[in-house]
Amino acid sequence: MSTAKAALYSANVDLARRLDLLSAAHPVDLHGKVNRNGASVEGGGLDWKELQRKFAKHNPAREVTTLAVRAELTIHSLLTKASLAASFNPDTSHSSDSPSLNPSAPPSIAWPPLIQADDRNVVLAALAALDAALSHDSASPVEANSARVINALGQYAVGDFEGARAALDGVDLKLPNSKWEAYDLTLTVQANLLEGYTSERLEDFGAAQSAYARAGRVYDDVCDILAKSGGTKDDRALHKLGEDALYRSAFWSSSSPDSHVAFLPHRLYLKHALQWSTVVPTKTLLVHRSLRALLHEVGPSPAAPADWYTEVADNNRAEEAVLRRTTSLPPAGEINKPYLRFLDDVAEGWRIGGGGREGVTEVIDIMYNALSHTFQSQRLLRHLIYALTSKASYSEAGKALTLYLELFDKARETDAAQVARDVRKFRTRANSAAAGQPPQLEPHSSPLVDKKEGADGEEFDIDSDRLFVRTLTFGVRVVCKYLDDPVKGLKMARRARAIFDEGKDAKLKEDKVEESRIERALGVALGALTAKESDLETRPTMHAQALQHLERASSLDPTSWETLYHLSYQLFELRQIAPALDQARAAVRLHPSSRDCWHLLALLVGAQKDLAASLQVLETALDDERDKVDEQEESNGKVNGTTANGNGYANGYANGNGASYSNGNGNGNGVTPPVGNGNSSADALPRDETEVLASEVQIRMTKNVVIEAMEGPEAALLDQQVLLAYFSTAYADLRQQPETPGKIDPLVNGSLPVASTKRSVSILGRRKSMRLSSALHGDTLGVASQAGSRLSVASAMTTTAREQSLSPSVLSLDATGVQSTSSTGPAVETNARATKLLVDLWLMTAASFRRAGKLDDARGAIQEAEVLNADDPDVWVQFALVNVANGLPEEARTCLIKALAFDLSHISATVLLARLYLSTGPAKLPYAEGMLDTLTKRQAWDVPEAWFELSRCYKGTNRLARERECLVWALQLEETKSVRPLSCLPRLL
């Protein structure tokens, strides 16, 4: 019959075990209450021996439990003794753990030491007494099952794994249904965990993984049961077992091919870790890293990429919170290794997710937050450079590059690794002296990502030469392309070359690909500097040097399509068309999905005055693998959007043999398979949506120019309907970019009316233009008449657009009869680069209207461009041309002066203004000559129109020799001039 004291001591023993007070000197105080924190009790209390005696006295029928508690206390004390002897600390001894990478191999998890051999007989004696009691005592099923778990624990603790497995055979691994104490549930978790231990020790890995997973599920169920009866705040022992079960289950499941099986224990662990942090030590950082490794391996799902990004972000934030709570700014000579490794993992996850704008803001925030826990970290700055560039924060990226370069050079000059090593040794000696101990050597650190080690294996936050060189080659293109600072870019490229030539890294010195990247960086930096700052004396030398570096880069790595593109661009700039064409063909063959490579190839073909072939190249680039896409989109009523070129492309100009183009899927005759994998190099700049849009629009604009040259402005105007509709659709899906404020884009509010975009509406109703089809197949189509019949459609489009524009024009159009006011559209945050594209599209339309004699429509198109950006000098140049066509030279000169007010070196405005000056007679000739002489020595050295107008100046002053020189040079330039200027392509990819 149970008494009050029997119930009291039963409850005390159960609670003391649940609270994991097995090592407490006085688990119960003098008032009979359990000492919850295990601290020393003032005035003494009941120790375990006395508590067991009282429990046995008042619960004589529970001999099995009495002996089970005694055995458990013995096992626990001897395991603690073994851990102390082996210096095993659960808080720190798992730092080198790693998850399973192979389903047939176990993870690397540190094992706590087993009971020492000299102490095992004590445990075996306690287990023998417990076995004897189990054989004759009439304990309840739940009580007996719990005692058998203790027996199995003892067998395992002394190293008898087979004995432990045999003991577990008699244990019910399921939770009891009734008549249980809370610690019985804990022991059920212990039983399942023990099965995992013994199976792993016996190399039965499949059984071990199943047991750990089951132990985690049982723990989760126990938490739910106890939550209904007072909660689990008293169950430190349960949580210690649950933590280990879920930790091992997570590491074991990492190699599972089933992502659900792999992810579930990680998520369970992190869910429970929130409550564990105040109860038991956790290994949260290790599980975060394991989960991140799984996420990186799986990557974003095409079906639901947002879920992947969300989980990566949640994992990053949770781990960052742990690190900020558990680490701090390191002292001199030390680094915050866990935090730096976290930064590596964050950056790697962002790259796996595409390395684009998705998630980049969070990456940047994490890097900036890390400044409070790291000191002058090269690693942090390196990651920040890439992330800021992807976010289009180019100014900040440039600052990070400058600081990164300074830190690296300073570390290299002072041998920062040796300085840090000396500081550590000095601190170790000082600490040892203060403690009255002999000097102790510091333990070696564990290896991490992107480390630089000294001879003794110490790690320092100093980038290797390879990482430094690669970061600088990336940075060269950032500062040249986005910051327009080729001087700084060239300095960085030369610094990268100097580090490479030092040869401290033997493997780097032999790496031809890395050397090729350095040479390419030197070439593009010199090319950009030549275009911006060169003059008549320095230009030939700088061009030659740029070309030399790019040719060497191509010879070192012939498989780099980016190098071939830049080499072709440089040759084209020097008007060396034949070799440039060869390089462009090679670039297209290596990377057939690059719009810019195809565009460059088309411009080079056009420079040979073969417009039909140039149109072939453009249509091949745009049509490849799109027939089925167009049919599907048109059936759904959609405008044809962007598509990457697939694996089918013609061999014609791409291969240099002039063969016919194929518009099939790459399986027909005359098609050459792509060479290379088309991947960008390691230092490739991320391309945001606006850059992709620019490539797509620019190649279509070039196609339109070729169509006009071949078929007249009427045909071009009809094609421009499709082009404007394409832009409207593409821009509708374009995310807002962090650009400077500008005017409202009419497309944003849907104010741009477009005609039907189905190909049957356009003169380009078939894949090839009608004139080209006629030339190739002998068709007799009335191109001009068909184009003329449709011109009213384009005219109505522009007229309606003008009527629906957001605001009247701010141009001074009064003299031409177009009403205007001084108001502008409301200023909003918009995409300046996309706005510039749309401005150019409207100005292209205006030029076509002007050449077609539709001057009123031309002015309307110019007004649409002006509404978008009245400060664009191209707008004023086009308006000047319309005024010239109307016979209004004074108004034209006024427009050109305004254009030059916005851009003093604007080539078209200067040439046209000089032409107008020359038309007025000799009085203005000196002005025209001065403008053109300066222009041809600098920006317009390769513009034939500028040289021709300059020859007129010399003719007017009777300097015939100079006139002849200018005419010869203008003719040579005209012979290699393409349909559009080279500036329509990116100088740097």
Residue pairs with C-beta under 8 A, 6 or more apart in sequence:
3 58
5 54
5 58
6 58
6 59
8 32
8 58
9 51
9 54
9 55
9 58
9 59
10 55
10 59
10 62
10 181
12 27
12 28
12 32
12 34
12 51
12 55
13 51
13 52
13 55
13 65
13 69
14 181
14 182
14 183
15 34
15 182
15 234
16 22
16 24
16 27
16 28
16 34
16 51
17 69
17 72
17 183
17 186
17 237
18 182
18 183
18 186
18 234
18 235
18 236
18 237
18 238
19 34
19 36
19 38
19 234
19 235
19 236
19 237
20 236
20 237
20 240
21 27
21 34
21 35
21 38
22 48
22 72
22 73
22 76
22 77
23 38
23 76
23 77
23 80
24 35
24 38
24 48
25 40
25 47
26 35
26 40
26 41
26 44
26 45
26 46
26 47
27 34
27 35
27 38
27 45
27 46
27 47
27 48
27 51
28 34
28 35
28 45
28 46
28 51
29 35
29 41
29 45
29 46
30 41
30 43
30 44
30 45
30 46
35 41
35 45
36 234
46 54
48 73
52 66
52 69
52 70
52 73
55 62
55 65
55 66
55 69
56 62
56 63
56 66
59 65
59 66
61 138
62 139
62 143
63 133
63 137
63 139
64 130
64 133
64 134
64 137
64 139
64 143
64 144
64 147
65 139
65 143
65 146
65 147
67 126
67 129
67 130
67 133
67 147
68 130
68 146
68 147
68 150
70 126
70 129
71 123
71 126
71 127
71 129
71 130
71 150
71 151
71 154
72 150
72 153
74 122
74 123
74 126
75 115
75 123
75 126
75 150
75 153
75 154
75 157
78 115
78 116
78 119
78 122
78 123
78 157
79 112
79 113
79 114
79 115
79 157
81 115
81 116
81 119
82 88
82 112
82 113
82 114
82 115
82 116
82 119
83 89
83 112
83 113
85 113
85 116
86 113
88 110
88 112
88 113
90 112
90 281
91 281
93 110
94 109
94 110
94 283
94 286
95 446
96 108
96 110
96 446
97 107
97 108
97 109
97 110
97 251
97 283
97 286
98 107
98 108
98 251
99 107
99 250
99 251
99 252
99 254
99 255
99 290
99 293
100 106
100 107
100 251
100 252
100 253
100 254
100 255
101 254
101 255
102 255
103 255
103 256
103 257
104 205
105 205
105 255
106 200
106 205
106 208
106 252
107 248
107 251
107 252
107 254
109 247
109 248
109 251
114 156
114 157
114 158
114 159
115 123
115 157
115 158
115 159
120 158
120 159
123 154
123 157
123 158
124 154
124 158
126 154
127 151
127 154
127 155
130 147
130 150
130 151
131 151
133 139
133 147
134 144
134 147
134 148
134 151
139 147
140 179
141 172
141 176
142 176
142 179
142 180
142 184
143 184
145 171
145 172
145 176
145 184
145 187
146 183
146 184
146 187
148 167
148 168
148 170
148 171
149 171
149 187
149 188
149 190
149 191
149 194
150 187
151 167
152 164
152 167
152 168
152 171
152 191
152 194
153 164
153 190
153 194
155 161
155 163
155 164
155 166
155 167
156 164
156 194
156 197
156 198
161 198
161 201
161 202
162 202
164 194
164 197
164 198
165 195
165 198
165 199
165 202
168 191
168 194
168 195
168 198
171 191
173 188
173 191
173 192
173 195
173 214
173 218
174 188
175 185
175 188
175 218
175 221
175 222
175 225
176 184
176 185
176 188
182 226
182 234
182 235
183 237
185 222
185 225
185 226
185 238
186 222
186 235
186 237
186 238
186 241
188 218
188 222
189 215
189 218
189 219
189 222
189 238
189 241
189 242
189 245
190 241
192 211
192 214
192 215
192 218
192 245
193 211
193 212
193 215
193 241
193 244
193 245
193 248
195 207
195 211
195 214
195 215
196 207
196 208
196 209
196 211
196 212
196 215
196 245
196 248
197 208
199 205
199 207
199 208
199 211
200 208
208 252
209 249
209 252
209 253
212 245
212 248
212 249
212 252
212 265
213 249
213 252
213 253
213 261
213 265
215 241
215 242
215 245
215 249
216 242
216 245
216 246
216 249
216 265
216 268
219 238
219 241
219 242
219 245
219 246
220 242
220 268
220 272
222 238
222 242
223 232
223 238
223 242
223 272
226 232
226 235
226 238
232 238
232 239
232 275
233 279
236 279
236 280
239 272
239 275
239 276
239 279
239 280
240 280
242 272
243 269
243 272
243 273
243 276
243 280
243 281
243 282
243 283
246 265
246 268
246 269
246 272
247 269
247 283
247 286
247 287
249 265
249 269
250 265
250 266
250 269
250 287
250 290
250 291
251 290
253 261
253 262
253 264
253 265
253 266
254 262
254 290
254 293
254 294
255 262
256 262
259 294
259 298
262 294
263 291
263 294
266 287
266 290
266 291
266 294
267 291
269 284
269 287
270 284
270 287
270 288
270 291
270 318
273 282
273 284
273 287
276 282
277 284
284 318
284 319
284 322
285 319
285 322
285 323
285 338
288 315
288 318
288 319
288 322
289 319
289 341
289 345
291 315
292 312
292 315
292 319
292 345
292 349
295 308
295 311
295 312
295 315
295 349
296 348
296 349
296 352
298 308
299 308
299 352
299 353
300 308
300 309
300 353
300 354
301 307
301 308
305 358
308 353
309 353
309 358
309 359
312 349
312 353
312 359
313 359
313 362
316 346
316 349
316 362
316 366
317 362
319 342
320 342
320 366
320 369
323 338
323 339
323 342
323 373
324 369
324 372
324 373
326 338
327 336
327 338
327 339
327 373
328 336
328 373
329 336
329 372
329 373
329 374
329 375
330 336
330 374
330 375
331 427
332 420
332 423
333 419
333 420
333 421
333 422
333 423
333 424
333 427
334 420
334 424
335 374
335 375
335 377
335 459
335 460
335 461
336 373
336 374
337 445
337 446
337 448
337 459
339 370
339 373
339 374
340 374
340 377
340 379
340 380
340 448
340 461
341 448
341 449
343 366
343 367
343 370
343 377
343 379
343 380
343 383
344 379
344 383
344 448
344 449
344 450
345 449
346 363
346 366
346 367
346 383
347 363
347 383
347 386
347 387
348 449
350 359
350 360
350 363
350 387
353 359
355 386
355 390
355 686
356 390
356 686
356 688
357 390
357 391
357 688
357 689
357 735
360 387
360 390
360 391
361 391
363 383
363 387
364 384
364 387
364 388
364 391
364 393
367 380
367 383
367 384
367 387
368 384
370 377
370 380
371 380
374 380
374 461
376 407
376 461
377 461
378 404
378 407
378 408
378 411
378 461
378 462
378 463
379 450
379 461
379 463
381 400
381 403
381 404
381 407
382 404
382 463
382 467
382 471
384 397
384 400
385 397
385 400
385 401
385 404
385 471
385 474
385 475
385 478
386 474
386 686
388 394
388 396
388 397
388 400
389 397
389 474
389 478
389 482
389 685
389 686
390 686
390 688
391 738
392 482
392 688
392 737
392 738
392 739
393 738
394 478
394 482
394 483
395 483
397 475
397 478
397 482
398 478
398 479
398 483
398 485
398 488
401 471
401 475
401 478
401 479
401 492
404 471
404 475
405 472
405 492
405 495
408 462
408 463
408 468
409 495
410 416
411 417
411 462
416 460
416 462
417 452
417 454
417 458
417 460
417 462
418 454
420 458
420 460
421 454
421 456
421 458
424 442
424 458
425 442
428 439
428 440
428 441
428 442
429 439
432 438
432 439
432 440
433 439
442 458
444 456
444 457
444 458
445 457
445 458
445 459
447 453
447 459
448 459
450 463
450 464
450 467
451 459
451 460
452 459
452 460
452 462
452 463
452 464
453 459
453 460
454 460
463 471
464 505
465 499
465 500
465 502
465 504
465 505
465 508
466 505
466 507
466 508
466 511
466 514
468 496
468 499
469 496
469 499
469 500
469 508
469 514
469 517
469 518
470 514
470 517
470 682
470 683
472 492
472 493
472 495
472 496
472 521
473 493
473 496
473 517
473 518
473 520
473 521
473 683
474 683
474 685
475 489
475 492
476 489
476 490
476 492
476 493
476 496
476 521
476 524
476 525
477 489
477 521
477 524
477 683
477 685
477 988
477 989
478 685
479 485
479 486
479 488
479 489
479 492
480 486
480 489
480 524
480 525
480 528
480 988
481 528
481 685
481 986
481 987
481 988
484 532
486 525
486 526
486 528
486 529
486 532
486 533
487 529
487 533
489 521
489 524
489 525
489 528
489 529
490 522
490 525
490 526
490 529
492 521
492 525
493 518
493 521
493 522
493 525
494 522
496 518
496 521
497 518
497 522
500 508
500 509
500 514
500 515
500 518
503 509
508 514
512 556
512 557
513 556
513 557
513 560
513 681
515 556
516 552
516 553
516 554
516 556
516 557
516 560
516 563
517 553
517 557
517 681
517 682
517 683
518 553
519 549
519 550
519 552
519 553
519 556
520 549
520 550
520 553
520 560
520 562
520 563
520 566
521 683
522 546
522 549
523 546
523 547
523 548
523 549
523 550
523 553
523 566
523 567
523 570
524 546
524 550
524 566
524 987
524 988
526 542
526 545
526 546
526 549
527 543
527 546
527 550
527 566
527 569
527 570
527 573
527 987
528 987
528 988
529 542
530 538
530 539
530 542
530 543
530 546
531 573
531 987
534 542
534 543
534 938
535 937
535 938
536 937
536 938
536 941
539 941
543 570
543 573
543 574
546 570
547 567
547 570
547 571
547 574
550 563
550 566
550 567
550 570
551 567
553 560
553 563
553 567
554 560
554 563
554 564
554 567
554 583
557 563
559 590
559 676
560 590
560 681
561 586
561 587
561 590
561 591
561 594
561 597
561 676
561 678
562 680
562 681
562 684
562 989
564 583
564 584
564 586
564 587
564 590
565 583
565 584
565 587
565 594
565 596
565 597
565 600
565 989
566 988
566 989
567 583
568 580
568 581
568 583
568 584
568 587
568 600
568 604
569 580
569 600
569 982
569 985
569 987
571 577
571 579
571 580
571 583
572 580
572 600
572 603
572 604
572 607
572 982
573 942
573 982
575 942
575 972
575 973
575 976
577 604
577 607
577 608
577 976
580 604
581 601
581 604
581 605
581 608
581 653
581 656
582 656
584 597
584 600
584 601
584 604
585 601
585 653
585 654
585 655
585 656
587 594
587 597
587 600
587 601
588 594
588 597
588 598
588 601
588 649
588 654
589 654
589 655
589 672
589 674
589 675
589 676
590 674
590 675
590 676
590 678
591 597
591 674
591 676
591 678
592 598
592 624
592 645
592 646
592 647
592 649
592 654
592 674
592 678
593 644
593 645
593 646
593 678
594 645
594 678
595 621
595 645
595 695
595 696
595 699
596 695
596 985
596 986
596 989
598 617
598 618
598 620
598 621
598 645
598 699
599 618
599 621
599 695
599 698
599 699
599 702
599 984
599 985
600 985
601 617
601 653
601 654
602 614
602 617
602 618
602 621
602 699
602 702
602 703
602 706
603 614
603 702
603 978
603 979
603 980
603 982
603 984
603 985
604 978
605 613
605 614
605 617
605 653
606 614
606 706
606 978
606 979
607 976
607 977
607 978
609 975
611 706
611 709
611 710
611 979
612 710
612 772
612 775
612 776
613 652
613 653
613 658
614 706
614 979
615 703
615 706
615 707
615 710
615 768
615 769
615 772
616 650
616 652
616 653
616 661
616 768
616 772
617 652
617 653
617 654
618 699
618 702
618 703
618 706
619 661
619 663
619 703
619 767
619 768
619 769
620 649
620 650
620 652
620 654
620 661
620 663
621 645
621 649
621 699
622 699
622 700
622 703
623 663
623 767
624 645
624 646
624 648
624 649
624 663
625 643
625 645
625 646
625 647
625 648
625 665
625 666
626 640
626 643
627 663
627 767
629 640
629 643
630 640
630 759
633 639
633 640
633 641
634 640
634 758
634 759
638 729
639 725
639 726
639 728
639 729
639 757
640 726
640 757
641 726
641 729
641 730
641 733
642 692
642 693
642 696
642 730
646 665
646 666
647 665
647 666
647 673
647 674
648 662
648 664
648 665
648 666
648 667
648 671
649 666
649 671
649 672
649 674
650 659
650 660
650 661
650 662
650 663
650 670
650 671
650 672
651 657
651 659
651 670
651 671
651 672
652 658
652 659
652 660
652 661
652 670
654 672
655 672
659 670
660 670
661 670
662 668
662 669
662 670
662 671
663 767
664 671
666 673
684 989
685 988
685 989
688 737
689 734
689 735
689 737
690 734
690 737
690 831
690 833
690 834
691 833
691 986
693 727
693 730
693 731
693 734
693 834
693 837
694 833
694 834
694 837
694 986
695 986
696 726
696 730
697 723
697 726
697 727
697 730
697 837
697 841
698 837
698 984
698 985
700 723
700 726
701 723
701 840
701 841
701 844
701 980
701 984
702 979
702 980
702 984
703 719
704 716
704 719
704 720
704 723
704 844
705 716
705 844
705 979
705 980
706 979
707 715
707 716
707 719
707 764
707 769
708 715
708 716
708 848
708 851
709 979
710 769
710 771
710 772
711 763
711 769
711 770
711 771
711 783
711 784
711 787
712 784
712 787
712 852
713 848
713 849
713 851
713 852
714 784
714 787
714 788
714 790
714 791
714 852
715 763
715 769
715 770
715 783
715 787
716 848
717 791
717 794
717 795
717 845
717 848
717 849
717 852
718 761
718 762
718 763
718 764
718 787
718 790
718 791
718 793
718 794
719 762
719 763
719 764
720 794
720 841
720 844
720 845
720 848
721 754
721 755
721 757
721 761
721 762
721 793
721 794
721 797
722 757
722 759
722 762
722 764
723 841
724 752
724 754
724 797
724 841
724 845
725 754
725 755
725 757
726 757
727 747
727 837
727 838
727 841
728 747
728 752
728 754
729 757
731 745
731 747
731 748
731 834
731 838
732 747
734 831
734 834
736 829
736 830
736 831
737 831
737 833
737 834
739 829
739 830
739 831
739 832
739 833
740 832
741 827
741 828
741 829
741 830
742 827
742 828
742 830
742 831
742 832
742 835
742 868
742 869
743 806
743 824
743 825
743 827
743 828
743 830
743 835
743 867
743 868
743 869
743 870
744 806
744 825
744 826
744 827
744 828
744 830
745 830
745 831
745 834
745 835
745 838
745 868
746 752
746 801
746 804
746 805
746 806
746 864
746 867
746 868
747 838
748 830
749 806
751 801
751 804
751 805
751 806
752 801
752 804
753 797
753 800
753 801
753 804
754 797
755 761
755 793
755 794
755 797
759 765
759 766
761 790
761 793
763 769
763 770
763 783
763 786
763 787
763 790
764 770
766 773
768 776
770 779
770 781
770 783
770 786
771 783
773 779
773 781
774 780
774 781
774 783
791 852
791 854
794 845
795 849
795 854
795 857
798 845
798 849
798 857
798 860
798 861
798 864
799 857
799 860
801 860
801 864
802 860
802 861
802 863
802 864
805 863
805 864
805 867
806 825
806 826
806 867
807 821
807 823
807 824
807 825
807 867
808 819
808 820
808 821
808 823
809 818
809 820
809 821
809 863
809 866
809 867
809 870
810 820
810 821
810 822
810 823
810 824
810 866
810 870
811 818
811 820
811 862
811 863
811 866
811 870
811 875
811 879
812 820
812 894
813 819
813 820
813 859
813 863
813 879
814 820
815 883
815 888
815 891
816 859
816 882
816 883
816 886
816 888
816 891
818 859
818 860
818 863
820 863
824 867
824 870
825 867
835 868
835 869
836 869
836 872
838 865
838 868
839 865
839 868
839 869
839 872
839 874
839 875
840 874
842 861
842 862
842 864
842 865
842 868
843 861
843 862
843 865
843 874
843 875
843 878
845 861
846 858
846 859
846 861
846 862
846 865
846 878
846 882
847 858
847 878
847 881
849 855
849 857
849 858
849 861
850 858
850 878
850 881
850 882
850 885
855 882
855 885
855 886
858 878
858 882
859 879
859 882
862 875
862 878
862 879
862 882
865 872
865 874
865 875
865 878
866 872
866 875
869 875
871 902
872 902
873 898
873 899
873 900
873 902
873 903
873 906
873 909
874 899
874 908
875 899
876 895
876 896
876 898
876 899
876 902
876 909
877 895
877 896
877 899
877 906
877 908
877 909
877 912
879 895
880 891
880 892
880 893
880 895
880 896
880 899
880 909
880 912
881 892
881 912
883 889
883 891
883 892
883 895
884 892
884 912
884 916
889 916
889 919
889 920
892 912
892 916
893 913
893 916
896 909
896 912
896 913
896 916
897 913
899 906
899 909
900 906
900 909
900 910
900 913
903 909
905 935
905 938
905 939
907 935
907 939
907 940
907 943
907 946
910 931
910 932
910 935
910 940
910 946
911 932
911 935
911 940
911 943
911 945
911 946
911 949
913 928
913 931
914 927
914 928
914 931
914 932
914 949
914 953
915 928
915 949
917 924
917 925
917 927
917 928
918 924
918 925
918 928
918 949
918 952
918 953
918 956
922 956
925 953
925 956
925 957
928 949
928 953
929 950
929 953
929 954
929 957
932 940
932 946
932 949
932 950
932 953
933 950
935 943
935 946
936 943
936 946
936 947
936 950
940 946
942 973
943 973
944 969
944 970
944 971
944 973
944 974
944 977
945 970
947 966
947 967
947 969
947 970
947 973
948 966
948 967
948 970
950 966
951 962
951 963
951 964
951 966
951 967
951 970
952 963
954 960
954 962
954 963
954 966
955 963
